[in-house]
Amino acid sequence: MDHPACIVMTSASTEDEAEALAAALVEARLAACVQVQRVRSFYIWEEALHREPEWVLLIKTLAARYPALEAFIRERHSYETPEIVQLPVSAGSPDYLRWLGASSTGLDQA
């Protein structure tokens, strides 16, 4: 794989915030695709157990785009400490990975 791909995960407290962030990431060419899924999160924050509905964003991009993508999310996120986690893609369909690369950079990767 010439340009390693990754999936970046973050979450948002509302569907509107998740959709706005997803659209902005794709429009900025920081992501090829963002999937938004409703989940229920359980976590400790400020010494209290929380059970909250959230929307998880699975952001498909190139590993080289991660620093810019992280900064983009931090600038726009409503959470004080947003989840921003990068997961490497170790293998994938060559055609899909070419599309992902082209869509994440605006450059033809074929």
N, C-alpha and C positions, 0 to 999 in steps of 0.2 A: 504494500500500500504506500504510494508516494506521499500522500498527505494523510497522516493518521486522523481517523474520525473519533469522536467521543459523543457521549450523551451527558448533558448537564441537567441536574435536577434542581428545581426550586419549587416553592409553594407560595400560594397567596391566600389571603383570608376571604376574598370574595371572588365570585365568578367574573364580575366586571373587571377587577384588577388583573386576574389571570389572563383574560382574553385580550385586554389592552396591552399587557406586557408581551404576550405571544405574538400579536400582530406587529408590535413595534420591533421585536427581535428579527422577525422575518423581513419586514420592510427595510431594516437597516443592514440586511444581508449578514447578520451575525449568526443566523440559524437558517438551515434549509427547511426545517419543519419543526413545529412545536405541537405536541399533543397535550391536551388539558383534560385531566380526569378528576372527578370529585372523590374525595377520601375523607375519612375521619381520623384525626391525629390525636394521639395521647402523648403528653410530654410534661415535664416539670419545667416551669418558668417562674422565677422569683419565689421559689420554695413552695409552689402550689401545683397540684396536679390539674392539668387542663385536658378537656375532651372537646375538641373543636372540629367543625367541618372546615376543610381546606380544599384547595384545588392545586393539584400537583402538575407542574409543567415538566415534560420530558423534551428537552431541547436537543435536536440533532445538529451537530456542527463539526468543525475541524478543531483538533486540539490546539492548533496555532491561534485560533480565534478566542480561546478561553480568557486570556487577560482582558481583552476588550469587552467580551460578553459579561464577565464578572463586574467590571466597572459600570457597564450599562445597567445591569440589574440593580446594583447598589444605589445608583443615582435615582432610580425610579421606584424602588420597593418601599412599601409602607412599614415593614417590620424593622425593628431596631437591629436585630441580628437575623437576617434572612438565611435560610438554607441555600447554599450554593455549592453543589458537589459535582465534581467531574468524574465520570466513569469512562474508562477507555473502551474502544471497540476493537477487539482483537482480530475479528474476521467479519466478512460480510459479502454480499453479492457485489461483484466488481461494478456492474452497471449502476446499482444503487449508490455505491460509494463515490463513483464519478459524479453522479447527479448531486449528491450531498456536497461534494467539494465545489462544484460549479455554483450551486445555489447559495452556499455560505460565503462565497467571495465575489460573486458576480463575474468570475472568469471562466472561460470554457476549459474544463479539465479533461476533455475527451482525448 
